[in-house]
């Protein structure tokens, strides 16, 4: 099992760590904030979405950790755009 960190974590900015098989960023495994790593307990939602303004497609993961629920956007390029605390459906 290969693991790939999304980017160099900044002090308070959350980033995601993924299981990367032959399809690259397959599923998120943990959220890293600063030096602390929070394993993902459950992926509650996974969607394939097209942004109609930009035309970009991305996967949206809603994941539960021990203390919070996060949303993670992964674009086709493999770049993770945003890891945010999930606020529910709007």
PyMOL Python script that loads the backbone (N, CA, C, O; Angstrom):
from pymol import cmd

cmd.read_pdbstr("""\
ATOM      1  N   UNK A   1       0.853  -1.178   0.000  1.00  0.00           N
ATOM      2  CA  UNK A   1       0.000   0.000   0.000  1.00  0.00           C
ATOM      3  C   UNK A   1       0.894   1.235   0.000  1.00  0.00           C
ATOM      4  O   UNK A   1       1.703   1.429   0.907  1.00  0.00           O
ATOM      5  N   UNK A   2       0.739   2.061  -1.020  1.00  0.00           N
ATOM      6  CA  UNK A   2       1.483   3.306  -1.109  1.00  0.00           C
ATOM      7  C   UNK A   2       0.690   4.409  -0.437  1.00  0.00           C
ATOM      8  O   UNK A   2      -0.540   4.422  -0.488  1.00  0.00           O
ATOM      9  N   UNK A   3       1.391   5.326   0.187  1.00  0.00           N
ATOM     10  CA  UNK A   3       0.724   6.479   0.776  1.00  0.00           C
ATOM     11  C   UNK A   3       1.369   7.727   0.213  1.00  0.00           C
ATOM     12  O   UNK A   3       2.587   7.790   0.047  1.00  0.00           O
ATOM     13  N   UNK A   4       0.556   8.705  -0.074  1.00  0.00           N
ATOM     14  CA  UNK A   4       1.073   9.946  -0.626  1.00  0.00           C
ATOM     15  C   UNK A   4       0.431  11.108   0.103  1.00  0.00           C
ATOM     16  O   UNK A   4      -0.794  11.198   0.191  1.00  0.00           O
ATOM     17  N   UNK A   5       1.257  11.991   0.620  1.00  0.00           N
ATOM     18  CA  UNK A   5       0.716  13.189   1.255  1.00  0.00           C
ATOM     19  C   UNK A   5       0.389  14.187   0.163  1.00  0.00           C
ATOM     20  O   UNK A   5       1.089  14.283  -0.845  1.00  0.00           O
ATOM     21  N   UNK A   6      -0.687  14.929   0.380  1.00  0.00           N
ATOM     22  CA  UNK A   6      -1.150  15.881  -0.618  1.00  0.00           C
ATOM     23  C   UNK A   6      -0.155  17.003  -0.812  1.00  0.00           C
ATOM     24  O   UNK A   6       0.194  17.329  -1.947  1.00  0.00           O
ATOM     25  N   UNK A   7       0.309  17.600   0.269  1.00  0.00           N
ATOM     26  CA  UNK A   7       1.250  18.707   0.179  1.00  0.00           C
ATOM     27  C   UNK A   7       1.925  18.865   1.528  1.00  0.00           C
ATOM     28  O   UNK A   7       1.615  18.152   2.483  1.00  0.00           O
ATOM     29  N   UNK A   8       2.843  19.801   1.593  1.00  0.00           N
ATOM     30  CA  UNK A   8       3.511  20.081   2.857  1.00  0.00           C
ATOM     31  C   UNK A   8       2.510  20.774   3.770  1.00  0.00           C
ATOM     32  O   UNK A   8       1.993  21.836   3.423  1.00  0.00           O
ATOM     33  N   UNK A   9       2.224  20.182   4.946  1.00  0.00           N
ATOM     34  CA  UNK A   9       1.213  20.784   5.807  1.00  0.00           C
ATOM     35  C   UNK A   9       1.675  22.089   6.431  1.00  0.00           C
ATOM     36  O   UNK A   9       2.819  22.206   6.869  1.00  0.00           O
ATOM     37  N   UNK A  10       0.788  23.061   6.469  1.00  0.00           N
ATOM     38  CA  UNK A  10       1.063  24.307   7.159  1.00  0.00           C
ATOM     39  C   UNK A  10       0.521  24.171   8.569  1.00  0.00           C
ATOM     40  O   UNK A  10      -0.197  23.214   8.863  1.00  0.00           O
ATOM     41  N   UNK A  11       0.845  25.098   9.439  1.00  0.00           N
ATOM     42  CA  UNK A  11       0.518  24.984  10.861  1.00  0.00           C
ATOM     43  C   UNK A  11      -0.947  24.645  11.134  1.00  0.00           C
ATOM     44  O   UNK A  11      -1.221  23.669  11.831  1.00  0.00           O
ATOM     45  N   UNK A  12      -1.884  25.413  10.611  1.00  0.00           N
ATOM     46  CA  UNK A  12      -3.287  25.187  10.916  1.00  0.00           C
ATOM     47  C   UNK A  12      -4.104  24.729   9.716  1.00  0.00           C
ATOM     48  O   UNK A  12      -5.305  24.488   9.843  1.00  0.00           O
ATOM     49  N   UNK A  13      -3.476  24.606   8.561  1.00  0.00           N
ATOM     50  CA  UNK A  13      -4.208  24.228   7.356  1.00  0.00           C
ATOM     51  C   UNK A  13      -4.292  22.703   7.257  1.00  0.00           C
ATOM     52  O   UNK A  13      -3.264  22.029   7.210  1.00  0.00           O
ATOM     53  N   UNK A  14      -5.513  22.157   7.226  1.00  0.00           N
ATOM     54  CA  UNK A  14      -5.630  20.702   7.112  1.00  0.00           C
ATOM     55  C   UNK A  14      -5.248  20.217   5.717  1.00  0.00           C
ATOM     56  O   UNK A  14      -5.532  20.885   4.722  1.00  0.00           O
ATOM     57  N   UNK A  15      -4.613  19.071   5.649  1.00  0.00           N
ATOM     58  CA  UNK A  15      -4.337  18.429   4.363  1.00  0.00           C
ATOM     59  C   UNK A  15      -4.698  16.959   4.503  1.00  0.00           C
ATOM     60  O   UNK A  15      -4.813  16.444   5.616  1.00  0.00           O
ATOM     61  N   UNK A  16      -4.873  16.293   3.386  1.00  0.00           N
ATOM     62  CA  UNK A  16      -5.323  14.905   3.391  1.00  0.00           C
ATOM     63  C   UNK A  16      -4.200  13.975   2.976  1.00  0.00           C
ATOM     64  O   UNK A  16      -3.355  14.323   2.150  1.00  0.00           O
ATOM     65  N   UNK A  17      -4.205  12.791   3.561  1.00  0.00           N
ATOM     66  CA  UNK A  17      -3.299  11.733   3.151  1.00  0.00           C
ATOM     67  C   UNK A  17      -4.162  10.642   2.546  1.00  0.00           C
ATOM     68  O   UNK A  17      -5.176  10.254   3.126  1.00  0.00           O
ATOM     69  N   UNK A  18      -3.760  10.142   1.371  1.00  0.00           N
ATOM     70  CA  UNK A  18      -4.575   9.194   0.609  1.00  0.00           C
ATOM     71  C   UNK A  18      -3.888   7.853   0.473  1.00  0.00           C
ATOM     72  O   UNK A  18      -2.662   7.754   0.516  1.00  0.00           O
ATOM     73  N   UNK A  19      -4.704   6.820   0.306  1.00  0.00           N
ATOM     74  CA  UNK A  19      -4.202   5.548  -0.183  1.00  0.00           C
ATOM     75  C   UNK A  19      -4.063   5.730  -1.686  1.00  0.00           C
ATOM     76  O   UNK A  19      -5.021   6.113  -2.359  1.00  0.00           O
ATOM     77  N   UNK A  20      -2.881   5.457  -2.213  1.00  0.00           N
ATOM     78  CA  UNK A  20      -2.658   5.622  -3.646  1.00  0.00           C
ATOM     79  C   UNK A  20      -2.272   4.284  -4.247  1.00  0.00           C
ATOM     80  O   UNK A  20      -1.164   3.789  -4.041  1.00  0.00           O
ATOM     81  N   UNK A  21      -3.186   3.717  -4.978  1.00  0.00           N
ATOM     82  CA  UNK A  21      -2.917   2.480  -5.705  1.00  0.00           C
ATOM     83  C   UNK A  21      -2.605   2.824  -7.146  1.00  0.00           C
ATOM     84  O   UNK A  21      -2.012   3.867  -7.423  1.00  0.00           O
ATOM     85  N   UNK A  22      -2.996   1.966  -8.058  1.00  0.00           N
ATOM     86  CA  UNK A  22      -2.693   2.209  -9.466  1.00  0.00           C
ATOM     87  C   UNK A  22      -3.525   3.346 -10.056  1.00  0.00           C
ATOM     88  O   UNK A  22      -3.217   3.830 -11.145  1.00  0.00           O
ATOM     89  N   UNK A  23      -4.571   3.780  -9.357  1.00  0.00           N
ATOM     90  CA  UNK A  23      -5.403   4.873  -9.847  1.00  0.00           C
ATOM     91  C   UNK A  23      -5.057   6.201  -9.195  1.00  0.00           C
ATOM     92  O   UNK A  23      -5.848   7.141  -9.274  1.00  0.00           O
ATOM     93  N   UNK A  24      -3.916   6.306  -8.561  1.00  0.00           N
ATOM     94  CA  UNK A  24      -3.480   7.521  -7.864  1.00  0.00           C
ATOM     95  C   UNK A  24      -4.295   7.725  -6.597  1.00  0.00           C
ATOM     96  O   UNK A  24      -4.455   6.783  -5.820  1.00  0.00           O
ATOM     97  N   UNK A  25      -4.817   8.928  -6.362  1.00  0.00           N
ATOM     98  CA  UNK A  25      -5.535   9.249  -5.120  1.00  0.00           C
ATOM     99  C   UNK A  25      -6.862   8.505  -5.083  1.00  0.00           C
ATOM    100  O   UNK A  25      -7.858   8.989  -5.620  1.00  0.00           O
ATOM    101  N   UNK A  26      -6.886   7.338  -4.458  1.00  0.00           N
ATOM    102  CA  UNK A  26      -8.108   6.543  -4.461  1.00  0.00           C
ATOM    103  C   UNK A  26      -9.038   6.896  -3.317  1.00  0.00           C
ATOM    104  O   UNK A  26     -10.178   7.297  -3.551  1.00  0.00           O
ATOM    105  N   UNK A  27      -8.578   6.756  -2.091  1.00  0.00           N
ATOM    106  CA  UNK A  27      -9.432   7.064  -0.938  1.00  0.00           C
ATOM    107  C   UNK A  27      -8.610   7.773   0.141  1.00  0.00           C
ATOM    108  O   UNK A  27      -7.450   7.430   0.367  1.00  0.00           O
ATOM    109  N   UNK A  28      -9.210   8.750   0.799  1.00  0.00           N
ATOM    110  CA  UNK A  28      -8.502   9.435   1.885  1.00  0.00           C
ATOM    111  C   UNK A  28      -8.370   8.520   3.100  1.00  0.00           C
ATOM    112  O   UNK A  28      -9.302   7.790   3.438  1.00  0.00           O
ATOM    113  N   UNK A  29      -7.212   8.561   3.752  1.00  0.00           N
ATOM    114  CA  UNK A  29      -6.953   7.724   4.922  1.00  0.00           C
ATOM    115  C   UNK A  29      -6.843   8.528   6.210  1.00  0.00           C
ATOM    116  O   UNK A  29      -7.189   8.031   7.281  1.00  0.00           O
ATOM    117  N   UNK A  30      -6.358   9.785   6.114  1.00  0.00           N
ATOM    118  CA  UNK A  30      -6.221  10.594   7.320  1.00  0.00           C
ATOM    119  C   UNK A  30      -6.192  12.072   6.958  1.00  0.00           C
ATOM    120  O   UNK A  30      -5.926  12.450   5.817  1.00  0.00           O
ATOM    121  N   UNK A  31      -6.474  12.899   7.969  1.00  0.00           N
ATOM    122  CA  UNK A  31      -6.388  14.355   7.864  1.00  0.00           C
ATOM    123  C   UNK A  31      -5.229  14.783   8.753  1.00  0.00           C
ATOM    124  O   UNK A  31      -5.133  14.353   9.902  1.00  0.00           O
ATOM    125  N   UNK A  32      -4.356  15.621   8.228  1.00  0.00           N
ATOM    126  CA  UNK A  32      -3.204  16.094   8.989  1.00  0.00           C
ATOM    127  C   UNK A  32      -3.352  17.599   9.196  1.00  0.00           C
ATOM    128  O   UNK A  32      -3.522  18.362   8.245  1.00  0.00           O
ATOM    129  N   UNK A  33      -3.284  18.000  10.449  1.00  0.00           N
ATOM    130  CA  UNK A  33      -3.315  19.426  10.799  1.00  0.00           C
ATOM    131  C   UNK A  33      -2.082  19.687  11.644  1.00  0.00           C
ATOM    132  O   UNK A  33      -1.966  19.187  12.763  1.00  0.00           O
ATOM    133  N   UNK A  34      -1.155  20.478  11.098  1.00  0.00           N
ATOM    134  CA  UNK A  34       0.113  20.707  11.786  1.00  0.00           C
ATOM    135  C   UNK A  34       0.866  19.403  11.915  1.00  0.00           C
ATOM    136  O   UNK A  34       1.151  18.754  10.908  1.00  0.00           O
ATOM    137  N   UNK A  35       1.196  19.007  13.131  1.00  0.00           N
ATOM    138  CA  UNK A  35       1.920  17.760  13.389  1.00  0.00           C
ATOM    139  C   UNK A  35       0.983  16.611  13.766  1.00  0.00           C
ATOM    140  O   UNK A  35       1.436  15.478  13.927  1.00  0.00           O
ATOM    141  N   UNK A  36      -0.297  16.883  13.908  1.00  0.00           N
ATOM    142  CA  UNK A  36      -1.255  15.885  14.391  1.00  0.00           C
ATOM    143  C   UNK A  36      -1.973  15.212  13.223  1.00  0.00           C
ATOM    144  O   UNK A  36      -2.424  15.879  12.291  1.00  0.00           O
ATOM    145  N   UNK A  37      -2.071  13.893  13.285  1.00  0.00           N
ATOM    146  CA  UNK A  37      -2.752  13.119  12.247  1.00  0.00           C
ATOM    147  C   UNK A  37      -4.018  12.494  12.832  1.00  0.00           C
ATOM    148  O   UNK A  37      -3.982  11.863  13.888  1.00  0.00           O
ATOM    149  N   UNK A  38      -5.150  12.682  12.122  1.00  0.00           N
ATOM    150  CA  UNK A  38      -6.436  12.140  12.541  1.00  0.00           C
ATOM    151  C   UNK A  38      -6.877  11.087  11.534  1.00  0.00           C
ATOM    152  O   UNK A  38      -7.231  11.434  10.408  1.00  0.00           O
ATOM    153  N   UNK A  39      -6.865   9.810  11.909  1.00  0.00           N
ATOM    154  CA  UNK A  39      -7.308   8.775  10.965  1.00  0.00           C
ATOM    155  C   UNK A  39      -8.790   8.925  10.623  1.00  0.00           C
ATOM    156  O   UNK A  39      -9.604   9.296  11.469  1.00  0.00           O
ATOM    157  N   UNK A  40      -9.116   8.636   9.388  1.00  0.00           N
ATOM    158  CA  UNK A  40     -10.510   8.704   8.946  1.00  0.00           C
ATOM    159  C   UNK A  40     -11.199   7.414   9.382  1.00  0.00           C
ATOM    160  O   UNK A  40     -10.773   6.314   9.031  1.00  0.00           O
ATOM    161  N   UNK A  41     -12.260   7.572  10.146  1.00  0.00           N
ATOM    162  CA  UNK A  41     -13.015   6.424  10.662  1.00  0.00           C
ATOM    163  C   UNK A  41     -13.998   5.896   9.614  1.00  0.00           C
ATOM    164  O   UNK A  41     -14.205   4.689   9.486  1.00  0.00           O
ATOM    165  N   UNK A  42     -14.606   6.840   8.859  1.00  0.00           N
ATOM    166  CA  UNK A  42     -15.653   6.435   7.919  1.00  0.00           C
ATOM    167  C   UNK A  42     -15.792   7.478   6.813  1.00  0.00           C
ATOM    168  O   UNK A  42     -15.745   8.679   7.077  1.00  0.00           O
ATOM    169  N   UNK A  43     -15.962   7.017   5.575  1.00  0.00           N
ATOM    170  CA  UNK A  43     -16.299   7.896   4.458  1.00  0.00           C
ATOM    171  C   UNK A  43     -17.819   7.836   4.341  1.00  0.00           C
ATOM    172  O   UNK A  43     -18.379   6.815   3.942  1.00  0.00           O
ATOM    173  N   UNK A  44     -18.479   8.937   4.690  1.00  0.00           N
ATOM    174  CA  UNK A  44     -19.943   8.938   4.722  1.00  0.00           C
ATOM    175  C   UNK A  44     -20.567   9.269   3.371  1.00  0.00           C
ATOM    176  O   UNK A  44     -21.721   8.925   3.113  1.00  0.00           O
ATOM    177  N   UNK A  45     -19.803   9.937   2.509  1.00  0.00           N
ATOM    178  CA  UNK A  45     -20.346  10.334   1.212  1.00  0.00           C
ATOM    179  C   UNK A  45     -19.201  10.434   0.204  1.00  0.00           C
ATOM    180  O   UNK A  45     -18.115  10.910   0.535  1.00  0.00           O
ATOM    181  N   UNK A  46     -19.447   9.988  -1.012  1.00  0.00           N
ATOM    182  CA  UNK A  46     -18.483  10.129  -2.093  1.00  0.00           C
ATOM    183  C   UNK A  46     -19.272  10.440  -3.359  1.00  0.00           C
ATOM    184  O   UNK A  46     -20.169   9.691  -3.745  1.00  0.00           O
ATOM    185  N   UNK A  47     -18.924  11.559  -4.002  1.00  0.00           N
ATOM    186  CA  UNK A  47     -19.644  11.991  -5.204  1.00  0.00           C
ATOM    187  C   UNK A  47     -18.663  12.413  -6.282  1.00  0.00           C
ATOM    188  O   UNK A  47     -17.555  12.865  -5.992  1.00  0.00           O
ATOM    189  N   UNK A  48     -19.080  12.262  -7.514  1.00  0.00           N
ATOM    190  CA  UNK A  48     -18.351  12.776  -8.683  1.00  0.00           C
ATOM    191  C   UNK A  48     -19.120  14.011  -9.135  1.00  0.00           C
ATOM    192  O   UNK A  48     -20.299  13.917  -9.474  1.00  0.00           O
ATOM    193  N   UNK A  49     -18.461  15.168  -9.144  1.00  0.00           N
ATOM    194  CA  UNK A  49     -19.138  16.439  -9.407  1.00  0.00           C
ATOM    195  C   UNK A  49     -18.440  17.192 -10.536  1.00  0.00           C
ATOM    196  O   UNK A  49     -17.214  17.166 -10.651  1.00  0.00           O
ATOM    197  N   UNK A  50     -19.238  17.864 -11.367  1.00  0.00           N
ATOM    198  CA  UNK A  50     -18.700  18.758 -12.396  1.00  0.00           C
ATOM    199  C   UNK A  50     -19.049  20.183 -12.003  1.00  0.00           C
ATOM    200  O   UNK A  50     -20.212  20.509 -11.769  1.00  0.00           O
ATOM    201  N   UNK A  51     -18.023  21.031 -11.935  1.00  0.00           N
ATOM    202  CA  UNK A  51     -18.231  22.456 -11.656  1.00  0.00           C
ATOM    203  C   UNK A  51     -18.639  23.101 -12.976  1.00  0.00           C
ATOM    204  O   UNK A  51     -17.845  23.162 -13.915  1.00  0.00           O
ATOM    205  N   UNK A  52     -19.876  23.583 -13.045  1.00  0.00           N
ATOM    206  CA  UNK A  52     -20.388  24.098 -14.311  1.00  0.00           C
ATOM    207  C   UNK A  52     -19.747  25.418 -14.718  1.00  0.00           C
ATOM    208  O   UNK A  52     -19.730  25.736 -15.907  1.00  0.00           O
ATOM    209  N   UNK A  53     -19.223  26.194 -13.786  1.00  0.00           N
ATOM    210  CA  UNK A  53     -18.544  27.449 -14.139  1.00  0.00           C
ATOM    211  C   UNK A  53     -17.210  27.189 -14.813  1.00  0.00           C
ATOM    212  O   UNK A  53     -16.917  27.770 -15.858  1.00  0.00           O
ATOM    213  N   UNK A  54     -16.386  26.308 -14.213  1.00  0.00           N
ATOM    214  CA  UNK A  54     -15.047  26.066 -14.751  1.00  0.00           C
ATOM    215  C   UNK A  54     -14.989  24.848 -15.664  1.00  0.00           C
ATOM    216  O   UNK A  54     -14.065  24.722 -16.468  1.00  0.00           O
ATOM    217  N   UNK A  55     -15.966  23.948 -15.550  1.00  0.00           N
ATOM    218  CA  UNK A  55     -15.951  22.731 -16.345  1.00  0.00           C
ATOM    219  C   UNK A  55     -15.084  21.636 -15.740  1.00  0.00           C
ATOM    220  O   UNK A  55     -14.985  20.544 -16.300  1.00  0.00           O
ATOM    221  N   UNK A  56     -14.454  21.917 -14.603  1.00  0.00           N
ATOM    222  CA  UNK A  56     -13.590  20.928 -13.962  1.00  0.00           C
ATOM    223  C   UNK A  56     -14.431  19.871 -13.243  1.00  0.00           C
ATOM    224  O   UNK A  56     -15.501  20.154 -12.703  1.00  0.00           O
ATOM    225  N   UNK A  57     -13.905  18.644 -13.257  1.00  0.00           N
ATOM    226  CA  UNK A  57     -14.572  17.549 -12.543  1.00  0.00           C
ATOM    227  C   UNK A  57     -13.732  17.180 -11.330  1.00  0.00           C
ATOM    228  O   UNK A  57     -12.502  17.223 -11.370  1.00  0.00           O
ATOM    229  N   UNK A  58     -14.417  16.818 -10.256  1.00  0.00           N
ATOM    230  CA  UNK A  58     -13.700  16.421  -9.049  1.00  0.00           C
ATOM    231  C   UNK A  58     -14.513  15.410  -8.256  1.00  0.00           C
ATOM    232  O   UNK A  58     -15.725  15.285  -8.428  1.00  0.00           O
ATOM    233  N   UNK A  59     -13.818  14.695  -7.386  1.00  0.00           N
ATOM    234  CA  UNK A  59     -14.454  13.791  -6.438  1.00  0.00           C
ATOM    235  C   UNK A  59     -14.596  14.529  -5.119  1.00  0.00           C
ATOM    236  O   UNK A  59     -13.664  15.198  -4.673  1.00  0.00           O
ATOM    237  N   UNK A  60     -15.748  14.409  -4.500  1.00  0.00           N
ATOM    238  CA  UNK A  60     -15.987  14.987  -3.188  1.00  0.00           C
ATOM    239  C   UNK A  60     -16.130  13.852  -2.189  1.00  0.00           C
ATOM    240  O   UNK A  60     -16.973  12.970  -2.353  1.00  0.00           O
ATOM    241  N   UNK A  61     -15.301  13.879  -1.153  1.00  0.00           N
ATOM    242  CA  UNK A  61     -15.376  12.901  -0.072  1.00  0.00           C
ATOM    243  C   UNK A  61     -15.830  13.631   1.186  1.00  0.00           C
ATOM    244  O   UNK A  61     -15.302  14.696   1.502  1.00  0.00           O
ATOM    245  N   UNK A  62     -16.790  13.080   1.900  1.00  0.00           N
ATOM    246  CA  UNK A  62     -17.171  13.573   3.223  1.00  0.00           C
ATOM    247  C   UNK A  62     -16.746  12.475   4.188  1.00  0.00           C
ATOM    248  O   UNK A  62     -17.228  11.345   4.114  1.00  0.00           O
ATOM    249  N   UNK A  63     -15.833  12.825   5.097  1.00  0.00           N
ATOM    250  CA  UNK A  63     -15.186  11.838   5.947  1.00  0.00           C
ATOM    251  C   UNK A  63     -15.308  12.203   7.418  1.00  0.00           C
ATOM    252  O   UNK A  63     -15.213  13.371   7.797  1.00  0.00           O
ATOM    253  N   UNK A  64     -15.520  11.179   8.237  1.00  0.00           N
ATOM    254  CA  UNK A  64     -15.588  11.378   9.683  1.00  0.00           C
ATOM    255  C   UNK A  64     -14.272  10.962  10.321  1.00  0.00           C
ATOM    256  O   UNK A  64     -13.727   9.899  10.022  1.00  0.00           O
ATOM    257  N   UNK A  65     -13.768  11.823  11.211  1.00  0.00           N
ATOM    258  CA  UNK A  65     -12.633  11.468  12.049  1.00  0.00           C
ATOM    259  C   UNK A  65     -13.160  11.339  13.472  1.00  0.00           C
ATOM    260  O   UNK A  65     -14.365  11.398  13.717  1.00  0.00           O
ATOM    261  N   UNK A  66     -12.247  11.164  14.383  1.00  0.00           N
ATOM    262  CA  UNK A  66     -12.610  11.019  15.787  1.00  0.00           C
ATOM    263  C   UNK A  66     -13.353  12.238  16.331  1.00  0.00           C
ATOM    264  O   UNK A  66     -14.251  12.101  17.162  1.00  0.00           O
ATOM    265  N   UNK A  67     -12.976  13.439  15.859  1.00  0.00           N
ATOM    266  CA  UNK A  67     -13.543  14.653  16.454  1.00  0.00           C
ATOM    267  C   UNK A  67     -14.375  15.525  15.515  1.00  0.00           C
ATOM    268  O   UNK A  67     -15.194  16.310  15.993  1.00  0.00           O
ATOM    269  N   UNK A  68     -14.195  15.415  14.193  1.00  0.00           N
ATOM    270  CA  UNK A  68     -14.907  16.285  13.254  1.00  0.00           C
ATOM    271  C   UNK A  68     -15.215  15.542  11.964  1.00  0.00           C
ATOM    272  O   UNK A  68     -14.731  14.436  11.724  1.00  0.00           O
ATOM    273  N   UNK A  69     -16.037  16.187  11.141  1.00  0.00           N
ATOM    274  CA  UNK A  69     -16.328  15.685   9.799  1.00  0.00           C
ATOM    275  C   UNK A  69     -15.733  16.666   8.803  1.00  0.00           C
ATOM    276  O   UNK A  69     -15.909  17.876   8.944  1.00  0.00           O
ATOM    277  N   UNK A  70     -15.025  16.155   7.792  1.00  0.00           N
ATOM    278  CA  UNK A  70     -14.335  16.983   6.805  1.00  0.00           C
ATOM    279  C   UNK A  70     -14.856  16.682   5.406  1.00  0.00           C
ATOM    280  O   UNK A  70     -15.315  15.576   5.118  1.00  0.00           O
ATOM    281  N   UNK A  71     -14.773  17.703   4.536  1.00  0.00           N
ATOM    282  CA  UNK A  71     -15.032  17.495   3.117  1.00  0.00           C
ATOM    283  C   UNK A  71     -13.714  17.682   2.378  1.00  0.00           C
ATOM    284  O   UNK A  71     -12.939  18.585   2.691  1.00  0.00           O
ATOM    285  N   UNK A  72     -13.468  16.820   1.394  1.00  0.00           N
ATOM    286  CA  UNK A  72     -12.216  16.849   0.625  1.00  0.00           C
ATOM    287  C   UNK A  72     -12.580  16.844  -0.846  1.00  0.00           C
ATOM    288  O   UNK A  72     -13.320  15.975  -1.307  1.00  0.00           O
ATOM    289  N   UNK A  73     -12.054  17.827  -1.593  1.00  0.00           N
ATOM    290  CA  UNK A  73     -12.233  17.876  -3.047  1.00  0.00           C
ATOM    291  C   UNK A  73     -10.946  17.409  -3.706  1.00  0.00           C
ATOM    292  O   UNK A  73      -9.866  17.916  -3.403  1.00  0.00           O
ATOM    293  N   UNK A  74     -11.063  16.438  -4.614  1.00  0.00           N
ATOM    294  CA  UNK A  74      -9.908  15.943  -5.367  1.00  0.00           C
ATOM    295  C   UNK A  74     -10.211  16.106  -6.849  1.00  0.00           C
ATOM    296  O   UNK A  74     -11.124  15.467  -7.373  1.00  0.00           O
ATOM    297  N   UNK A  75      -9.453  16.954  -7.524  1.00  0.00           N
ATOM    298  CA  UNK A  75      -9.660  17.199  -8.945  1.00  0.00           C
ATOM    299  C   UNK A  75      -9.010  16.105  -9.784  1.00  0.00           C
ATOM    300  O   UNK A  75      -8.143  15.379  -9.299  1.00  0.00           O
ATOM    301  N   UNK A  76      -9.429  15.986 -11.042  1.00  0.00           N
ATOM    302  CA  UNK A  76      -8.906  14.959 -11.940  1.00  0.00           C
ATOM    303  C   UNK A  76      -7.390  15.003 -12.069  1.00  0.00           C
ATOM    304  O   UNK A  76      -6.756  13.973 -12.299  1.00  0.00           O
ATOM    305  N   UNK A  77      -6.812  16.173 -11.922  1.00  0.00           N
ATOM    306  CA  UNK A  77      -5.367  16.316 -12.022  1.00  0.00           C
ATOM    307  C   UNK A  77      -4.666  15.657 -10.834  1.00  0.00           C
ATOM    308  O   UNK A  77      -3.447  15.488 -10.851  1.00  0.00           O
ATOM    309  N   UNK A  78      -5.441  15.279  -9.789  1.00  0.00           N
ATOM    310  CA  UNK A  78      -4.857  14.680  -8.599  1.00  0.00           C
ATOM    311  C   UNK A  78      -4.618  15.697  -7.505  1.00  0.00           C
ATOM    312  O   UNK A  78      -4.309  15.340  -6.368  1.00  0.00           O
ATOM    313  N   UNK A  79      -4.761  16.958  -7.850  1.00  0.00           N
ATOM    314  CA  UNK A  79      -4.548  18.019  -6.877  1.00  0.00           C
ATOM    315  C   UNK A  79      -5.742  18.083  -5.930  1.00  0.00           C
ATOM    316  O   UNK A  79      -6.891  18.130  -6.369  1.00  0.00           O
ATOM    317  N   UNK A  80      -5.461  18.085  -4.627  1.00  0.00           N
ATOM    318  CA  UNK A  80      -6.528  18.285  -3.653  1.00  0.00           C
ATOM    319  C   UNK A  80      -6.682  19.775  -3.471  1.00  0.00           C
ATOM    320  O   UNK A  80      -5.754  20.452  -3.028  1.00  0.00           O
ATOM    321  N   UNK A  81      -7.840  20.286  -3.807  1.00  0.00           N
ATOM    322  CA  UNK A  81      -8.069  21.726  -3.749  1.00  0.00           C
ATOM    323  C   UNK A  81      -8.375  22.180  -2.339  1.00  0.00           C
ATOM    324  O   UNK A  81      -7.804  23.163  -1.866  1.00  0.00           O
ATOM    325  N   UNK A  82      -9.271  21.478  -1.658  1.00  0.00           N
ATOM    326  CA  UNK A  82      -9.747  21.959  -0.369  1.00  0.00           C
ATOM    327  C   UNK A  82     -10.022  20.832   0.593  1.00  0.00           C
ATOM    328  O   UNK A  82     -10.627  19.820   0.238  1.00  0.00           O
ATOM    329  N   UNK A  83      -9.571  21.020   1.819  1.00  0.00           N
ATOM    330  CA  UNK A  83      -9.941  20.152   2.933  1.00  0.00           C
ATOM    331  C   UNK A  83     -10.559  21.090   3.952  1.00  0.00           C
ATOM    332  O   UNK A  83      -9.867  21.937   4.516  1.00  0.00           O
ATOM    333  N   UNK A  84     -11.846  20.950   4.192  1.00  0.00           N
ATOM    334  CA  UNK A  84     -12.582  21.837   5.097  1.00  0.00           C
ATOM    335  C   UNK A  84     -13.385  21.035   6.102  1.00  0.00           C
ATOM    336  O   UNK A  84     -13.695  19.863   5.889  1.00  0.00           O
ATOM    337  N   UNK A  85     -13.715  21.695   7.204  1.00  0.00           N
ATOM    338  CA  UNK A  85     -14.659  21.110   8.145  1.00  0.00           C
ATOM    339  C   UNK A  85     -16.017  21.104   7.450  1.00  0.00           C
ATOM    340  O   UNK A  85     -16.445  22.131   6.924  1.00  0.00           O
ATOM    341  N   UNK A  86     -16.693  19.969   7.441  1.00  0.00           N
ATOM    342  CA  UNK A  86     -17.958  19.800   6.741  1.00  0.00           C
ATOM    343  C   UNK A  86     -19.072  20.475   7.525  1.00  0.00           C
ATOM    344  O   UNK A  86     -19.227  20.252   8.726  1.00  0.00           O
ATOM    345  N   UNK A  87     -19.845  21.302   6.831  1.00  0.00           N
ATOM    346  CA  UNK A  87     -20.921  22.056   7.469  1.00  0.00           C
ATOM    347  C   UNK A  87     -22.305  21.544   7.106  1.00  0.00           C
ATOM    348  O   UNK A  87     -23.304  22.168   7.462  1.00  0.00           O
ATOM    349  N   UNK A  88     -22.380  20.441   6.416  1.00  0.00           N
ATOM    350  CA  UNK A  88     -23.669  19.885   6.028  1.00  0.00           C
ATOM    351  C   UNK A  88     -24.120  20.406   4.682  1.00  0.00           C
ATOM    352  O   UNK A  88     -23.447  21.232   4.065  1.00  0.00           O
ATOM    353  N   UNK A  89     -25.255  19.922   4.234  1.00  0.00           N
ATOM    354  CA  UNK A  89     -25.795  20.318   2.931  1.00  0.00           C
ATOM    355  C   UNK A  89     -26.389  21.692   3.013  1.00  0.00           C
ATOM    356  O   UNK A  89     -27.000  22.065   4.014  1.00  0.00           O
ATOM    357  N   UNK A  90     -26.203  22.455   1.935  1.00  0.00           N
ATOM    358  CA  UNK A  90     -26.705  23.835   1.891  1.00  0.00           C
ATOM    359  C   UNK A  90     -28.041  23.891   1.213  1.00  0.00           C
ATOM    360  O   UNK A  90     -28.622  24.969   1.082  1.00  0.00           O
TER     361      UNK A  90
END
""", "prot")
cmd.dss("prot")
cmd.show_as("cartoon", "prot")
cmd.util.cbc("prot")
cmd.orient("prot")
